[in-house]
Amino acid sequence: MFIDEVKIQVKAGDGGNGCVSFRREKYVPKGGPNGGDGGNGGNIILRASRHLKTLVDLKYQIHYYAKNGSHGQGRNKKGKSAEDLIIDVPEGTLVKDEEGNILADLVNDNQMLLVAKGGEGGRGNSRFLNAMRRAPRFAEKGEEGEKKWIYLELRLLADIGLVGFPNAGKSTLISVTSNCKPKIADYPFTTLKPNLGIVKLGYDSFSVADIPGLIEGAHHGSGLGDKFLRHIERTRIIVHVIDSCEKELLQRYNTICKELELFDKELSKRFSIIVLNKIDALIDENNLTEIEEYASKNGITLFKISAATNKGLDALLHFLNKKLKEIDSENTVIEEGKGESEFKLYTLPENEKKLEYTKKYGEYIITGGKIEKVAKRVDFNNEYAIEWFQSFLKENGVIDHLKKMGIKEGDTVIISDFKLEYHSDE
């Protein structure tokens, strides 16, 4: 089954809680705090794999959860961090957020993207020891791991893309020249999914994608529509396969060219050739005159073949192989000290919002900055933790800003999902 679009939900692991513990040993009075930090939650990482050709495995498992970090322990024992959850996707997978913004394009084998970051472990009480606080009786909670929906869109990676009207013989061509064996029949729209095959010429090889038949208005969704048009975007050479026995061959060629350009203007600049198929069944040679003259006038390479009888295939395949090598040599960039399979882990930028204060219905709302992040890790059931958080707000100028806004005794302050009651130090 060919699946090229999926929507999945990813949830990174939560960080483990910090530990509240004090050293208890005989003959060691007031041993001091020794609560360890919690371990970090597992990240969720997407990894491109050349061994996958479809997103079918992700179609039936929508939710992915990484494990949580372990809690800290006494004697300054840090909790164990959870392992990352790695999800393999095919090369050529486009990653988007819920708004449709492109997060990354995974086009190389073993290329990785961190899509959901695991929560940091909470700090144990030994981390809050200072000259004024000799026996901290609180610790931080672990940070929650990121949770989000992401869209995955596969765009086939192929050297050659076969395009044309339905029943032009694209499937037959890919079946006799590669290891791909698609369904072939004598009615339109036989091919309902893109087919990918590998052509071998001696020690050389290249990939060919058979794109399901296009018709006029395809970029708007007519016929099979633009459902599979995106798969032609990554091909390096476009091969227009035309049934030579049809009428108005030039018009059919121009129609497909127009649809490709309307879908993506860059496709009109892509190197392309014309292949007149079913030449063995041609009755009138004059039927080819117009398109041959057009190709000659515009410098477009044209081949006459019969995929059914293998006529002209050797010349076509050797031309494509030679042209691909020329394109490779033009686009080759050598980067010293970097192997082909060496890819760093790409991470999404953290968008930390600016600290903002608003007053609504008599309540003071604080959003953004690190204040929200810290608040989520405070144990508000622990009076010592609340006391520490109040001092944190004061040190960071939050209390002074609220006073300038006119806050009064007993007013409500909202930070993240928490409602706090303001009381003056005085």
Beta strands, then each sheet from edge to edge (+ up, - down):
strand 1: 5-11
strand 2: 44-49
strand 3: 63-65
strand 4: 85-90
strand 5: 93-96
strand 6: 102-106
strand 7: 112-116
strand 8: 147-154
strand 9: 160-163
strand 10: 195-201
strand 11: 204-210
strand 12: 237-243
strand 13: 272-277
strand 14: 302-304
strand 15: 345-347
strand 16: 356-360
strand 17: 363-367
strand 18: 412-415
strand 19: 418-421
sheet 1: 3+ 1+ 8- 5+ 6-
sheet 2: 4+ 2+ 7- 15-
sheet 3: 10+ 11- 9- 12- 13- 14-
sheet 4: 16+ 17- 18- 19+
end
